[in-house]
Amino acid sequence: MSIRSAIASMFLGTVVFVPAVYAEDDASTKGAGESWRAQRPTVGDPRPPVLPTFEKSVLSNGMALYVAVEDALPLVSFRVVLKGGSTQDPPGKDGLTSLTFDMLEEGAGDLDALAFSDRVADLGAGFGAGASRDQGGVGVSGLTRNAEDMLALMADAVLRPRFAPKDFDRLKEKTIADLTRRRGSPQGLAPEYLPALIYGTDHPYGHPITGTLETVRTLTLDDAKTQYGRLFAPRHAALIAVGDVKLDEVKALAEKTFGSWKNKGADLAPVPARAAQARTRILVVNKAPSAQTVAFLGRPIFGRGHPDEFPVRLANAVFGGSFSSRLNMNLREAKGYTYGANSIADFRANVGQLLTYAALRQDVTAAGLKEFFLEIEGLTKRPPTPEEVSEAKNGAVRSLTGRFQSIQATASAASGLFVYDLPLDYFARLPSQYEQASLEAIRQAAKHYFVTDQMQVLLVGDAKAVVPKLKAAGLGPVEVVEPPQVGP
C-alpha cells in the first residue's frame, strides 16, 4: 500500500500498519559502517533572524503611518493604535478604557453590532479591538484585494462607533460576569492585587486593566463616550499596515478614510517613574480551599532605553526567563514544587517591572517562597556564567523571528514603535543589542536589580494552611486579606 493510501485510510477511520523495509546489506547500518554513531552531528551556523523593516509617513491631519511590506501572500493586516490605554482611566473608573475599546466591536456607522459582524464575515476578514496598559488598538486582516473595504470598515469603527445603549449594557454585563468568574480562582484574583502592590494605588499602572467588579459596575455609557472623545484623536494615533501593500498605496487609502478626522482629544496624563520600595510584609490573599498557592514576586524598574535594559533582559533569562533557567530547574525539576516557574523583564515608557511567578503546591508554599529568595540572591552569590549568558543570548536572538510569524503579529509588535517612539530599525537592531551586552554588565545588572528585599510578595491561596508555615519559616511579616465578596 502506498503512503498516500495509508494516510487516506487513517482519515477514513481505518488504521493500516505498513511494514518497514530494511536494506540488509547496507554497510552504513552494521559493522564498521556504524562508526558514524560515535560522532554527534555538527550544528550548522545559525541563520540571521528575518526581521521586519518599516517605512513611516504622516497623514495631512497628523496621524502617523507605518508600513512593512511582506508580499509572500496576498494578505494585509491593518491596525490603528492609540496611545493611552488603561493608564488614562479616570480616578475611580478603573476598566473604563478597556470597556470603551471593546465597544468598537459593537457596530459602527450605519451597521449595528450584528450587521457589522456580518460585514466582517462577508469580507473574509478578522476584526478585533482592545486595550492594554499603554495603548489601545483596532485591527482588521484579510485579502489584499479587499484592502480598501477593510480599511473603510475599520475607519467606521474608529471614527463612527455607534455606542448603542443595549450593546453597552450587554458588554458591561459580560465584563462583570468575566470578573466574577475570575474571582473564583487564585490565578484570577491575583491581578486585582498585584499592580497596586508593585506600583502603589496612586500610580497609573496600579490597577487592573479591566478594572474590578466594584469599579466596572459604576461605569456608564456617558463615561465611555467621554473617554472615547478624550483618547481618539489623530495626534494620539497611528495606522500600521503589514502585508502585500506599498507605502504610497496605503497612504492614499488612509487619506481617503482617515484624512477628515480632526478631533483634538485631550492631553494624555504622563506615566511617572516609580522607585522600588523595601518589602514590609508578605501579602496573602485568602482563597480557600485551594490546592495551589499562586506566588508573585515583583518590583518596578526603569523604562525603555535605559543602558541596563538588555543586561537585565539577559540576567532575567538566566534567572527565570526560559525553561532551562535556574528558577525552573530548581522549583520544577529538582524540587517538584510546581509545574513551572517563570520570570519576565517588562519595559515600558518610563517604568517597567521585574516579575517572577509560579503556582506552588499548597503544602510547600513556604519552602517554595524560600527557594525564590535563594535563587534571587544566587544571582549575586553565583553570578551568571559565560555559558549561561551565551545560552541566554542565543535564545533571545534565535527566538526573535517567532515574534513575527504572521502579519497580524508584526502589526501588533509594530505598535510599540509608535507608542514608545522607537526608531524604525528597532527590531533590526535587537540582535546586536543582545550581543553587545557584556558579561560584566549582565552580572552587575543582576546584582543591582535582583534584590530580595525589594521584591514585593503576593500569595493567593488557603491562608489557614500556608500562613503558619510562612511564619515558622521566618520569611518576614505576613498580612492576610480577605477578597471582596462576589455579589450585586
N, C-alpha and C positions, 0 to 999 in steps of 0.2 A: 504494500500500500504506500502511496506517495505521502510526503509530509503534508501537502495540501489536503489530501483526503483525510489524513489523521486529524488535522486541526478542525476540518469541517465536521467530522464525526463527534468531536468533543463538544462543539457548539450545538449539535443536534441532540446531545444528551447521551451519546454512546462513547465510552472511553475505550480507545483502541491502543493496545500496547504494541509498539513497533520494536522488534528485537534489534539490538545493536549489532553492527558488523565490524569485526576487527581484522586488521591485516596481520596474519600470524607471522609473516616473515619480515615485518617492518623492523629494521635494526634499531630504529630510534626508540623502541619500546622495550628492549630487553638487552641483556648482556652489556657489552662495552658502550652500546648506544645510550645507556641510561646515565651517563656521566653528566648530562645536561642538568639533571636534578640537583646536583651539588652546588650549583651556582644560581643565586637569586637573579631573576630578570632585572636588567638595568632600567632605571627610571629615566625617561626622556626629559629633555629640557622643558620647563614649564612654558606654556604659551602665554603671551601677554594678554591680559584681560581685554575683552572687547567692550568699550565703554562709550556711552552716547556723547555726542557733541551738540551744542545748541547754538542757534543764531538768535539774536534779540533785536526787536524793534519796538516802537511806541506808536499807538494809535493817536489820532488827532485830539481825542479827549483826555489823553494822558494815561490810558490803560496800557500796561506793558504786554508785550507779546514775545513768547519763547517758542521756537520751532526746532525739532530734531527730526531729520529725515531717516526713516527706516523703511525702505521700499521693497523688502523681500516679499511682502504680501500686500494685496490691495486693501489695506486696513488703515484706519486712523483713529486716534483717541484724542478727544478734546477735553480740556479741564479748565474751569475758571476757579482760581484760587484767590481767596481774600484774606488779608492779614487780620488778625484779631483772635478769633477762637474764644475758648471759654475764659481767657484772661480778661475779656471785656464784659463778663457777666456783671450787671449792677449788684450792689450790696443787697444781700437777702434774696437774690433771684438766681441762685446757682442752677445751672442747667438751661438757662434761657437761650443762650446762643446755640446750643446743641438742638434744642427743640425748634428754633427758628429755621435752622438749615434743614432739618428733617421735613419741615413743611414745604420745602421746594419740590418734593416728590409728589405733592398732593394737588397737582393741576396748575395750569398757567394759561394766561391769555384767554382764549375762547374755549379752552378744554378743561373740563372738570377732571377730578382725580382719575376716574375710570377711562375717560376719553384720552387723557394724557398717556396713561399706561398703554392703551391700545395703539396710540400713535408711535410710541417707542417700539412696540412689537411689530407694527407694520413696516418700520424701517430696518427690522432685523438688528436692532441696536441694544446696547445695555446702558442703563442710566442709573445714577445714584448721587446722593448728596449727604453731607455730614460735616461735623466739626470736630477738631481736636483742640489741644491747649492753645496753640499759636495761630491756627488758621482754620478756615472753613473751605470746603470745596464742592463743586458741582461738576460732574463728569458724564460724558457720553462717548461711546465707542461703537464702531461698526465699519461697514464697507466704505471705501473712499468715494465710490460713485454716489453715495448718499451724504457726502460731507456737508453740502450746503443745507440740506434739510435738517440734518442733525444739529448743525450749529444754530440754525434758526430756532429749533425746538429748545435747545439749551438757553439761548438768549431769552426766550419767553419765560423760562423758569427763573432766570436770574433777574430779569427786568420787570416781568409782569406776573409774579406769583399771585394766585387767587386768594389765599388766606381765608378760605371758606370756614365759617364758624363750625359747621358739622365735622369738617375734616380736622380742625384744630382739636375739638373735643375728643374725637376718636383717637387721634395721635397722642394726646395728653394721657388719656386713659391707658393706652398701650404702654406708654413710658412708665406710668405708675405701676402697672402690672409687672413690667420687667424689673423695676426697682424692688418691688415686693418679693418677687421670686429670688432676687439676688441675696436678700437678707436671710434666706433660708440656708445658706451655706457659709462656711468661714471664708472661702475664696471670694464670694460675693460681698461679704461685709467689709473686707479689708480696705477696698478703695474709698470707703466713707471716712476712714480714719487716717490713712497713710499720708495723703497730701498735706494735711494740717500738721501732722507730726514732723514731717521733713521741713516744710517751708514756713509754718505758722499760719494761723487762721486769717491773718490780715494780709497775706501775700496773694497776688493773682493766681498763683499755682496751688493755693492752699485749700482747694475744694474739688470735689469730683467733677469731671467734665459734664456728666449727665445730671448733676445735682443729686439731691436726696428726695425721699418721699415727701418730707416736710416742705422743701422749697418748691418742688415741681407742682405740688397741689395748689400753691398760691399763684401760679403763672396764669396770665390771661392772654386772650387774643390780641388785645391792645398792646400788651408788653412785647409780644412777638413782632407786631407791626412796627413798633418804635425801634426795637433792636435792629430790624431789617433796615430801617432808614438810617440808622447810625453807622452800620458796617458796610452796607452795599453802596459803594461809590467807586468810580473808575480809578481814583487815585489810590485806593486800597487794593486794587485788583490786577490780576494778570491772566491772560489767556495762554494756555500751553497746548501745543499741537505736536503729536508724535505719530509718525507713520509715513504712508505713501503720499506725502504732500510737500509743497515747496513754500518758502517764506513769503514770496510775493503773492502767491495764490491765497494763502491763509490770511494775509494782511488785507487783501481786497475783500474777502468774505467777512472778516472781522469788522472792517469799517462799515460794511453794509448792515451787519446785525447789531454791533455794539457802539458804532460811532456816534449815535444820537444820545447816548447815555451821559447825562450831565449832573446827576445828583452829587452833591459835595460831601455828604455824610458828616460824621463827627470826627474830631481828633481822637486818635486811639490812645488810651491810657498806657504809659510805659510799664514794662515789667522790670522791677528793680532787682539788683543782685541780692543775694542772701548768704550771709556767712554761716558756716557750720557752728552749731552750739554744742556744748558739753552735754552728754546724756545725763539726765537726772533720775530717770526711772525706766523700767520695762513696762510698757503699756500692754495689758492683757484685756482683750475684749471677750467677754464670756459668751460662748456659743456652745451650749450643751444640749444633748450629748453629742460628742464628736470624736470619731476615731483618729482624727488627724488634727494637728495644730499647724495652721498656716503662719509661717515666720517670715517677717520682712525686716531687713536692716538697711537703713539708708541715711544719706546726708546730702545737703546741697553742695554744689561745686561750681566752678567757673563756667562761663558761657563759651560759645563757639569762637574759634580764632585764637584762643589762649595758647601760648607756647607749649604748655604741658598737655594739650589736648590729645595728641597722638601717643605720647608716652603713657598717659593714663589709659587710653584705649587698649594698648598692648599689655600694660600691667593688669588690667581687668581681665583680658583674655587668659593670662596665666592663672589668675586667681579663680575665676568662675565663669568666664565667658564662652567656654566650649565644653564639649562632653569630656574631654581628657584633662580638664582643668583640675587644679589642686582640690578645690572645694568639692567638686562632684566625685572625684576619685576617693575622697575621704568619706563623705556622708553617704554616698550611694554604694560604691564598690567595696570599700573597706569596712564600713560600719553597718550598712544596710538600714540606715535610719529613714531613707526617703527614696522615692523613685527617681528623683533628680534634683540637683541644686544648681542654681544659676545666678549670674550677676550681669548687670548692664551698666555701661557708662553712657549717659544720655546728655547731649549738649544742645542748648537752645541759644537764644539771642544773648541774654545777659546772665543767665544762671542755668545750670544743669543739675544732674543728680547722679550719685553712685547708689545703686540699689542691688541688693542680693537677697535671695528668697528661696524657700523650699517648703513643701508640705511634709512635715515630720510626723512620724508615728507618735501618737499621744504619749505613750509611756516613756519615750526618750526625748521629750521636748527640752528638758533642762540640759541633758547630755548633748543634744544636737546644737543648742544655742552656744554651749561652751566650745564646741568644735568650730562654730562660726567665728567666735572670738579668736581662737587659736590660729585659724587659718589667716585671718586678717593680720594678726601680729606676726605670723610667719613670713609675710612679705618683707618685713624688716629684718627678722632674725635669720631668715633663709632667703636672701634676695633672689629675684628671678635669674635663672641660669642662662648662659648663651644658648643652650639647646632649647629651653622653653621659649625664649624670645624668638628664636629662629622659627619654631613651630607656630608661634602666635602671628608672626609677620606673614608666613606662608598662608596660613588660614585666612587672615584678613584680606590679603591681596587676591588669592585664588577664588575667594567667595564673592568678590565684587560683581563679577558678571551675572551671578544668580540674582542680584537685585534688579536686573533689567531684562528679565527673561520674557516679558510681554510689553507691548506698547502701553498698556494701562499702568504697569508698574513703573515704567520710565516716566510717564507723565506725572504720576504721583510723587516719585522721587524728585522730579524737577521743581515741584512746588517749593522746596527748600531754597532753590536758587533765588526765588523772588522774596519769600518770607524772611529769609536771613541775609539777603543782599550778598549772595555769594558770587564769585566770578564764574563766567560761562564755562571755563575749563576746570571747574571744581572737581568733577568726577574724574577727569583725565589725570589730575594731579594727585589723586589719592594714593596710588601705588608708591610714588616717590616719597610722599609724606610718611607713609608707614616705614619704608625702607630707611629713611634718613634718621628715624628716632634711634638714638644711641642706647647701648646697654646701660650706661651710667645714668642717662636721663630717665630711662624707664625705672631703674632702681630708686632714684631719688623721688620720682613721682609716686611710686608705691609706698615709700616711707612717709611722704608728706601728706598724702590724701587718704590712704587706707589706715585710719586711726580708729581703734576700737571705741575709745571714749567719745568720739564724735559721731558714731553711728547710732541713730535713734532706732529703737527696737519696738516692733509691733508683733504681738502674738494673738491670733484669733483661734480660740478653741475652748475646751472644757476647763474653766478656771479652777473648779473644785479639784480636778485631777492633777493639773500641772503646777498650780501656784505653790503648794507645799514643797515640791521638788525644786522649783526655782529658788525658793528661799533657802532651802537646805544646801543648795549648791553655792550660795553666796555670790550670785551673779549681779547683785545690785538691788536697790529698792524696786518693789513691784506695785503697780497701781492697777486695780481691776475696775472695769466699767461695764455696765450692762447696756446692750444695744437698745435703741428705741423699739418700742413695741409696734408691731405691724397692725395697723388699724385705720379707720377712717379719719 
